[in-house]
Every structure is written in C-alpha cells, then in structure tokens.
Amino acid sequence: MTVARVVRSRRQRRNTALVRYLLLTVIALVFVFPLVFMIVSSLKPDLQLLRDTGSLRAFLPVGDISLDNYLKAFERAPIGRFVFNSVLVTSVTVVLGLFLNSLAGFAFAKLRWRGRALVLSIIIATLIVPFESIAVPLLMLVSRLPWIGPSGLSIGWLNSYHVQIVPFIADALSIFLFVQFFKDLPDEMIEAARMDGASWWQVYAKVIVPLSGPVFATAAILKFLAMYNMYLWPLMVAQGETYRPVMVGLQYFFQLNIAWGEVMAYLSLITVPVLVFYLFLQRAFIESIAATGVKG
C-alpha cells in the first residue's frame, strides 16, 4: 500500500510539473511571437509580408527570403549612428543614474536628518507628473543654460548628447527602489562598520553596494528601457542626424513610400542592444523579483 502511494505521488508530481512546463511554454511563446514575426517579416518583400500576415506563414521563413530589407534600411537611414547615439546616451545615463540615485537612496534609508520624510515624499510625488507637461518648460530652460565643452563656453544645450543625459540622471522611481531595498538591510552592519572607523562613503561603497546587486540590476534595466525608448525629448532637442537616437530615426521609414520590410529590419536591428543588455542582467533582475516576492 505504501509503495502504491509513493508511485501515485510521484506520478501526480510529474503530471503537475508537465502541466506547469506546458503553461510556461505557452506564455513564453506569446511573448516570443512578436519577435519571431518581426525577424521573419524583415526577410520578406513587402507583398509577401502583407500576404502572409493572415496565416501562420507570417511566423515561418518561407517564400522569397533575403537580406535585401536590411541593405535598403542602411541606405535609407544612418542606422549605425542612431544605434551608437542611443547606446551612448542610455549607457551614460544609466551609469550616472545608478551612482547618484543609489547615493540618494542610501541617504534617505540609512541617514538621520531633519525633513527626510518630507523630501522623499516630494520626490515620489513627481512620479505622477507626466513628462509631456514639463517638456516645453524644460526645453526653454536647457536652450538658455551655459555649457563648458571642448570648444569653450557656449549658451544652450540643444543638439548635444548632454541635453539628452543630464535631465534624466536623477530618477524618482530609481530612488524609491533603492530606498526600499536599503531599508531592509540590517542596521547592525552599518553600526559595526562605523565603530570600526569607516566613513559614510566607505559604508556605502564597501557594505551597502556589495549587498545590493539585485536592486542595481533592476534599476539599470528599467532605466535602460526608458531611455532607449525615449522619443519626444530627443525629437525636440536633437534636430540633426548627428545626435538623433533610434526612436527618432524610425520616422525615416515612414516618409514618402512606406516599406514595411525595411521597417521590420530596422526594428530588428535596434532591438539587439536591448536583448543583449537584458540577457546580461537577467539573473540579477530575476533574483531581485524573487527576493521582493519573498519579503512581501
């Protein structure tokens, strides 16, 4: 009787695991299908692409397959320049943002100073303010600010990299994430480090940061996606091809005659940096989500 129960229990666990894996596979396919459609469509001429969208052939590399759309996409727009601009602006913003926002989160979470709760509440309240409502005032501000660069002092930040970076380094959502994560770190570690003579900077760099990999990865991914997908602000401040990012470059493919194969090729190319960045940090990101779920 005991052996039969063990066999039945193992069978139930195996069936449960099979159902779980099938469900996860279906969910994964739902998220992967748009990427598959995009890549497969980028290999087809427009007439075949539009004809195949009404059937499963849209997800299959069948018919007249070639790389012509990619070649034509590079002829229509300076894709290399756009990708370089987006990666540069996004990477610098993410690195500076992680440093400054984590410092701010550390100050709010572990330091004791008057008005801390009020200032944090004001910062969090800015999350409800849509960027569109401050875009024009911000544009007027940066068009009159001075900047010291290699060519000397200049007035106005338009048509530059720093106009796309500096306004977005400080981020209320990132600060909030760091504050919530740092609050859960034991105060005893900080007190022990302080008793050993460590400065607050040493506490941050040698105690807090090494334990905060998951929240750094989470903030980096969220910031990377927000910056890489930005369209309105670069469209307003980058009027030449030299500083335009990938999202603004997408409008090149909707001028005059729209070639959907070239659009799909362009989207496939600009998606690569996002996938690489996510795959690089996905483990820490998943650990952060798991840790958050356990704490909740």
TORKOL-4160 file (C-alpha; in steps of 0.2 Angstrom, whole numbers, padded with zeros to 4 digits, m for minus):
296
<pt num="1" X="0000" Y="0000" Z="0000"/>
<pt num="2" X="0014" Y="0012" Z="0004"/>
<pt num="3" X="0023" Y="0008" Z="m0012"/>
<pt num="4" X="0007" Y="0012" Z="m0022"/>
<pt num="5" X="0005" Y="0028" Z="m0013"/>
<pt num="6" X="0023" Y="0033" Z="m0017"/>
<pt num="7" X="0021" Y="0029" Z="m0035"/>
<pt num="8" X="0005" Y="0038" Z="m0036"/>
<pt num="9" X="0013" Y="0053" Z="m0028"/>
<pt num="10" X="0027" Y="0053" Z="m0040"/>
<pt num="11" X="0015" Y="0052" Z="m0054"/>
<pt num="12" X="0005" Y="0067" Z="m0048"/>
<pt num="13" X="0021" Y="0077" Z="m0046"/>
<pt num="14" X="0026" Y="0073" Z="m0063"/>
<pt num="15" X="0010" Y="0077" Z="m0071"/>
<pt num="16" X="0009" Y="0094" Z="m0061"/>
<pt num="17" X="0027" Y="0098" Z="m0067"/>
<pt num="18" X="0022" Y="0093" Z="m0085"/>
<pt num="19" X="0007" Y="0105" Z="m0084"/>
<pt num="20" X="0017" Y="0119" Z="m0077"/>
<pt num="21" X="0030" Y="0117" Z="m0090"/>
<pt num="22" X="0017" Y="0117" Z="m0104"/>
<pt num="23" X="0009" Y="0133" Z="m0097"/>
<pt num="24" X="0026" Y="0142" Z="m0096"/>
<pt num="25" X="0030" Y="0137" Z="m0114"/>
<pt num="26" X="0013" Y="0144" Z="m0120"/>
<pt num="27" X="0016" Y="0160" Z="m0110"/>
<pt num="28" X="0034" Y="0161" Z="m0117"/>
<pt num="29" X="0028" Y="0158" Z="m0135"/>
<pt num="30" X="0015" Y="0173" Z="m0133"/>
<pt num="31" X="0029" Y="0184" Z="m0129"/>
<pt num="32" X="0041" Y="0177" Z="m0142"/>
<pt num="33" X="0029" Y="0178" Z="m0156"/>
<pt num="34" X="0030" Y="0197" Z="m0160"/>
<pt num="35" X="0049" Y="0195" Z="m0160"/>
<pt num="36" X="0048" Y="0180" Z="m0172"/>
<pt num="37" X="0036" Y="0189" Z="m0183"/>
<pt num="38" X="0047" Y="0205" Z="m0184"/>
<pt num="39" X="0063" Y="0195" Z="m0188"/>
<pt num="40" X="0054" Y="0184" Z="m0201"/>
<pt num="41" X="0045" Y="0198" Z="m0209"/>
<pt num="42" X="0061" Y="0208" Z="m0211"/>
<pt num="43" X="0067" Y="0194" Z="m0223"/>
<pt num="44" X="0052" Y="0195" Z="m0234"/>
<pt num="45" X="0047" Y="0208" Z="m0248"/>
<pt num="46" X="0033" Y="0219" Z="m0244"/>
<pt num="47" X="0020" Y="0210" Z="m0255"/>
<pt num="48" X="0024" Y="0193" Z="m0247"/>
<pt num="49" X="0025" Y="0201" Z="m0230"/>
<pt num="50" X="0007" Y="0208" Z="m0231"/>
<pt num="51" X="0000" Y="0192" Z="m0239"/>
<pt num="52" X="0007" Y="0181" Z="m0226"/>
<pt num="53" X="0000" Y="0191" Z="m0211"/>
<pt num="54" X="m0016" Y="0182" Z="m0212"/>
<pt num="55" X="m0009" Y="0165" Z="m0209"/>
<pt num="56" X="0004" Y="0155" Z="m0199"/>
<pt num="57" X="0016" Y="0159" Z="m0214"/>
<pt num="58" X="0019" Y="0175" Z="m0205"/>
<pt num="59" X="0030" Y="0166" Z="m0192"/>
<pt num="60" X="0039" Y="0155" Z="m0204"/>
<pt num="61" X="0054" Y="0159" Z="m0215"/>
<pt num="62" X="0046" Y="0153" Z="m0231"/>
<pt num="63" X="0045" Y="0160" Z="m0248"/>
<pt num="64" X="0056" Y="0174" Z="m0255"/>
<pt num="65" X="0069" Y="0175" Z="m0241"/>
<pt num="66" X="0083" Y="0188" Z="m0242"/>
<pt num="67" X="0093" Y="0201" Z="m0233"/>
<pt num="68" X="0088" Y="0215" Z="m0245"/>
<pt num="69" X="0077" Y="0224" Z="m0232"/>
<pt num="70" X="0092" Y="0226" Z="m0221"/>
<pt num="71" X="0103" Y="0233" Z="m0235"/>
<pt num="72" X="0090" Y="0245" Z="m0240"/>
<pt num="73" X="0087" Y="0250" Z="m0222"/>
<pt num="74" X="0105" Y="0255" Z="m0221"/>
<pt num="75" X="0104" Y="0265" Z="m0237"/>
<pt num="76" X="0088" Y="0275" Z="m0231"/>
<pt num="77" X="0095" Y="0280" Z="m0214"/>
<pt num="78" X="0111" Y="0281" Z="m0204"/>
<pt num="79" X="0107" Y="0266" Z="m0193"/>
<pt num="80" X="0124" Y="0264" Z="m0186"/>
<pt num="81" X="0124" Y="0282" Z="m0180"/>
<pt num="82" X="0107" Y="0281" Z="m0172"/>
<pt num="83" X="0111" Y="0265" Z="m0163"/>
<pt num="84" X="0128" Y="0272" Z="m0157"/>
<pt num="85" X="0119" Y="0288" Z="m0151"/>
<pt num="86" X="0106" Y="0278" Z="m0141"/>
<pt num="87" X="0118" Y="0266" Z="m0133"/>
<pt num="88" X="0130" Y="0280" Z="m0128"/>
<pt num="89" X="0116" Y="0291" Z="m0121"/>
<pt num="90" X="0107" Y="0277" Z="m0112"/>
<pt num="91" X="0123" Y="0269" Z="m0105"/>
<pt num="92" X="0130" Y="0285" Z="m0098"/>
<pt num="93" X="0113" Y="0290" Z="m0091"/>
<pt num="94" X="0111" Y="0273" Z="m0083"/>
<pt num="95" X="0129" Y="0273" Z="m0075"/>
<pt num="96" X="0127" Y="0290" Z="m0068"/>
<pt num="97" X="0109" Y="0287" Z="m0063"/>
<pt num="98" X="0114" Y="0271" Z="m0053"/>
<pt num="99" X="0128" Y="0281" Z="m0044"/>
<pt num="100" X="0118" Y="0296" Z="m0039"/>
<pt num="101" X="0101" Y="0288" Z="m0036"/>
<pt num="102" X="0109" Y="0275" Z="m0025"/>
<pt num="103" X="0118" Y="0288" Z="m0015"/>
<pt num="104" X="0101" Y="0297" Z="m0013"/>
<pt num="105" X="0093" Y="0281" Z="m0008"/>
<pt num="106" X="0106" Y="0277" Z="0005"/>
<pt num="107" X="0104" Y="0295" Z="0012"/>
<pt num="108" X="0085" Y="0293" Z="0014"/>
<pt num="109" X="0086" Y="0275" Z="0020"/>
<pt num="110" X="0101" Y="0275" Z="0032"/>
<pt num="111" X="0105" Y="0293" Z="0037"/>
<pt num="112" X="0095" Y="0303" Z="0050"/>
<pt num="113" X="0092" Y="0321" Z="0045"/>
<pt num="114" X="0078" Y="0333" Z="0048"/>
<pt num="115" X="0065" Y="0334" Z="0034"/>
<pt num="116" X="0070" Y="0317" Z="0026"/>
<pt num="117" X="0052" Y="0310" Z="0025"/>
<pt num="118" X="0045" Y="0326" Z="0018"/>
<pt num="119" X="0059" Y="0327" Z="0004"/>
<pt num="120" X="0056" Y="0309" Z="0000"/>
<pt num="121" X="0038" Y="0311" Z="m0002"/>
<pt num="122" X="0040" Y="0326" Z="m0013"/>
<pt num="123" X="0052" Y="0316" Z="m0024"/>
<pt num="124" X="0040" Y="0301" Z="m0025"/>
<pt num="125" X="0025" Y="0313" Z="m0029"/>
<pt num="126" X="0034" Y="0318" Z="m0045"/>
<pt num="127" X="0031" Y="0301" Z="m0052"/>
<pt num="128" X="0013" Y="0306" Z="m0056"/>
<pt num="129" X="0018" Y="0321" Z="m0066"/>
<pt num="130" X="0018" Y="0317" Z="m0085"/>
<pt num="131" X="0034" Y="0322" Z="m0094"/>
<pt num="132" X="0024" Y="0330" Z="m0108"/>
<pt num="133" X="0018" Y="0343" Z="m0095"/>
<pt num="134" X="0036" Y="0349" Z="m0092"/>
<pt num="135" X="0044" Y="0346" Z="m0109"/>
<pt num="136" X="0041" Y="0363" Z="m0115"/>
<pt num="137" X="0047" Y="0372" Z="m0099"/>
<pt num="138" X="0062" Y="0361" Z="m0099"/>
<pt num="139" X="0066" Y="0364" Z="m0117"/>
<pt num="140" X="0066" Y="0383" Z="m0114"/>
<pt num="141" X="0077" Y="0380" Z="m0099"/>
<pt num="142" X="0090" Y="0370" Z="m0107"/>
<pt num="143" X="0090" Y="0382" Z="m0123"/>
<pt num="144" X="0097" Y="0395" Z="m0111"/>
<pt num="145" X="0109" Y="0386" Z="m0100"/>
<pt num="146" X="0128" Y="0388" Z="m0102"/>
<pt num="147" X="0139" Y="0373" Z="m0105"/>
<pt num="148" X="0158" Y="0372" Z="m0105"/>
<pt num="149" X="0164" Y="0359" Z="m0118"/>
<pt num="150" X="0180" Y="0356" Z="m0128"/>
<pt num="151" X="0176" Y="0371" Z="m0139"/>
<pt num="152" X="0174" Y="0383" Z="m0123"/>
<pt num="153" X="0159" Y="0391" Z="m0116"/>
<pt num="154" X="0143" Y="0390" Z="m0125"/>
<pt num="155" X="0125" Y="0395" Z="m0122"/>
<pt num="156" X="0111" Y="0382" Z="m0125"/>
<pt num="157" X="0112" Y="0363" Z="m0124"/>
<pt num="158" X="0102" Y="0359" Z="m0140"/>
<pt num="159" X="0109" Y="0347" Z="m0152"/>
<pt num="160" X="0121" Y="0338" Z="m0140"/>
<pt num="161" X="0122" Y="0322" Z="m0130"/>
<pt num="162" X="0122" Y="0330" Z="m0113"/>
<pt num="163" X="0105" Y="0338" Z="m0116"/>
<pt num="164" X="0098" Y="0320" Z="m0118"/>
<pt num="165" X="0108" Y="0314" Z="m0102"/>
<pt num="166" X="0108" Y="0327" Z="m0088"/>
<pt num="167" X="0089" Y="0330" Z="m0086"/>
<pt num="168" X="0086" Y="0311" Z="m0084"/>
<pt num="169" X="0100" Y="0306" Z="m0072"/>
<pt num="170" X="0090" Y="0309" Z="m0056"/>
<pt num="171" X="0075" Y="0297" Z="m0056"/>
<pt num="172" X="0061" Y="0296" Z="m0043"/>
<pt num="173" X="0057" Y="0278" Z="m0047"/>
<pt num="174" X="0075" Y="0273" Z="m0045"/>
<pt num="175" X="0077" Y="0282" Z="m0029"/>
<pt num="176" X="0062" Y="0274" Z="m0022"/>
<pt num="177" X="0068" Y="0257" Z="m0027"/>
<pt num="178" X="0085" Y="0260" Z="m0018"/>
<pt num="179" X="0076" Y="0267" Z="m0003"/>
<pt num="180" X="0065" Y="0252" Z="m0001"/>
<pt num="181" X="0079" Y="0239" Z="m0004"/>
<pt num="182" X="0092" Y="0248" Z="0008"/>
<pt num="183" X="0079" Y="0249" Z="0022"/>
<pt num="184" X="0079" Y="0230" Z="0023"/>
<pt num="185" X="0097" Y="0229" Z="0025"/>
<pt num="186" X="0102" Y="0227" Z="0044"/>
<pt num="187" X="0107" Y="0242" Z="0053"/>
<pt num="188" X="0119" Y="0232" Z="0064"/>
<pt num="189" X="0131" Y="0230" Z="0049"/>
<pt num="190" X="0132" Y="0249" Z="0047"/>
<pt num="191" X="0134" Y="0252" Z="0065"/>
<pt num="192" X="0148" Y="0239" Z="0066"/>
<pt num="193" X="0157" Y="0247" Z="0051"/>
<pt num="194" X="0155" Y="0264" Z="0059"/>
<pt num="195" X="0163" Y="0258" Z="0076"/>
<pt num="196" X="0177" Y="0251" Z="0066"/>
<pt num="197" X="0181" Y="0269" Z="0060"/>
<pt num="198" X="0173" Y="0268" Z="0042"/>
<pt num="199" X="0166" Y="0284" Z="0035"/>
<pt num="200" X="0149" Y="0285" Z="0027"/>
<pt num="201" X="0157" Y="0284" Z="0010"/>
<pt num="202" X="0166" Y="0268" Z="0015"/>
<pt num="203" X="0149" Y="0261" Z="0022"/>
<pt num="204" X="0141" Y="0265" Z="0006"/>
<pt num="205" X="0155" Y="0258" Z="m0005"/>
<pt num="206" X="0160" Y="0243" Z="0005"/>
<pt num="207" X="0145" Y="0237" Z="0014"/>
<pt num="208" X="0129" Y="0243" Z="0005"/>
<pt num="209" X="0134" Y="0241" Z="m0013"/>
<pt num="210" X="0141" Y="0224" Z="m0012"/>
<pt num="211" X="0124" Y="0218" Z="m0005"/>
<pt num="212" X="0113" Y="0227" Z="m0017"/>
<pt num="213" X="0117" Y="0219" Z="m0034"/>
<pt num="214" X="0098" Y="0214" Z="m0037"/>
<pt num="215" X="0091" Y="0232" Z="m0035"/>
<pt num="216" X="0106" Y="0239" Z="m0045"/>
<pt num="217" X="0101" Y="0227" Z="m0059"/>
<pt num="218" X="0083" Y="0231" Z="m0058"/>
<pt num="219" X="0085" Y="0250" Z="m0058"/>
<pt num="220" X="0098" Y="0248" Z="m0073"/>
<pt num="221" X="0085" Y="0238" Z="m0083"/>
<pt num="222" X="0071" Y="0250" Z="m0080"/>
<pt num="223" X="0081" Y="0265" Z="m0084"/>
<pt num="224" X="0089" Y="0257" Z="m0099"/>
<pt num="225" X="0072" Y="0253" Z="m0107"/>
<pt num="226" X="0065" Y="0271" Z="m0103"/>
<pt num="227" X="0080" Y="0280" Z="m0110"/>
<pt num="228" X="0082" Y="0268" Z="m0125"/>
<pt num="229" X="0064" Y="0270" Z="m0130"/>
<pt num="230" X="0063" Y="0289" Z="m0127"/>
<pt num="231" X="0056" Y="0298" Z="m0142"/>
<pt num="232" X="0048" Y="0315" Z="m0138"/>
<pt num="233" X="0063" Y="0324" Z="m0129"/>
<pt num="234" X="0076" Y="0319" Z="m0142"/>
<pt num="235" X="0064" Y="0324" Z="m0156"/>
<pt num="236" X="0063" Y="0341" Z="m0148"/>
<pt num="237" X="0082" Y="0344" Z="m0144"/>
<pt num="238" X="0091" Y="0334" Z="m0157"/>
<pt num="239" X="0087" Y="0342" Z="m0174"/>
<pt num="240" X="0101" Y="0334" Z="m0184"/>
<pt num="241" X="0106" Y="0317" Z="m0188"/>
<pt num="242" X="0122" Y="0318" Z="m0178"/>
<pt num="243" X="0113" Y="0316" Z="m0161"/>
<pt num="244" X="0097" Y="0308" Z="m0165"/>
<pt num="245" X="0093" Y="0291" Z="m0156"/>
<pt num="246" X="0085" Y="0276" Z="m0164"/>
<pt num="247" X="0067" Y="0280" Z="m0160"/>
<pt num="248" X="0068" Y="0297" Z="m0169"/>
<pt num="249" X="0077" Y="0288" Z="m0183"/>
<pt num="250" X="0061" Y="0277" Z="m0185"/>
<pt num="251" X="0052" Y="0291" Z="m0194"/>
<pt num="252" X="0064" Y="0290" Z="m0208"/>
<pt num="253" X="0055" Y="0274" Z="m0213"/>
<pt num="254" X="0038" Y="0282" Z="m0213"/>
<pt num="255" X="0042" Y="0296" Z="m0225"/>
<pt num="256" X="0036" Y="0295" Z="m0243"/>
<pt num="257" X="0033" Y="0277" Z="m0248"/>
<pt num="258" X="0032" Y="0265" Z="m0233"/>
<pt num="259" X="0042" Y="0249" Z="m0235"/>
<pt num="260" X="0036" Y="0238" Z="m0221"/>
<pt num="261" X="0050" Y="0225" Z="m0224"/>
<pt num="262" X="0063" Y="0239" Z="m0221"/>
<pt num="263" X="0053" Y="0244" Z="m0205"/>
<pt num="264" X="0054" Y="0227" Z="m0198"/>
<pt num="265" X="0073" Y="0226" Z="m0202"/>
<pt num="266" X="0076" Y="0242" Z="m0193"/>
<pt num="267" X="0066" Y="0236" Z="m0178"/>
<pt num="268" X="0076" Y="0220" Z="m0178"/>
<pt num="269" X="0092" Y="0229" Z="m0178"/>
<pt num="270" X="0088" Y="0242" Z="m0164"/>
<pt num="271" X="0081" Y="0228" Z="m0153"/>
<pt num="272" X="0098" Y="0219" Z="m0152"/>
<pt num="273" X="0106" Y="0231" Z="m0139"/>
<pt num="274" X="0090" Y="0229" Z="m0128"/>
<pt num="275" X="0091" Y="0210" Z="m0129"/>
<pt num="276" X="0110" Y="0210" Z="m0125"/>
<pt num="277" X="0108" Y="0222" Z="m0110"/>
<pt num="278" X="0093" Y="0212" Z="m0103"/>
<pt num="279" X="0102" Y="0195" Z="m0105"/>
<pt num="280" X="0117" Y="0202" Z="m0097"/>
<pt num="281" X="0107" Y="0207" Z="m0081"/>
<pt num="282" X="0093" Y="0195" Z="m0081"/>
<pt num="283" X="0099" Y="0184" Z="m0067"/>
<pt num="284" X="0101" Y="0198" Z="m0055"/>
<pt num="285" X="0084" Y="0205" Z="m0061"/>
<pt num="286" X="0075" Y="0188" Z="m0058"/>
<pt num="287" X="0084" Y="0187" Z="m0041"/>
<pt num="288" X="0078" Y="0204" Z="m0036"/>
<pt num="289" X="0060" Y="0200" Z="m0041"/>
<pt num="290" X="0061" Y="0183" Z="m0031"/>
<pt num="291" X="0068" Y="0192" Z="m0016"/>
<pt num="292" X="0054" Y="0205" Z="m0017"/>
<pt num="293" X="0041" Y="0192" Z="m0018"/>
<pt num="294" X="0048" Y="0183" Z="m0003"/>
<pt num="295" X="0048" Y="0199" Z="0008"/>
<pt num="296" X="0031" Y="0203" Z="0003"/>
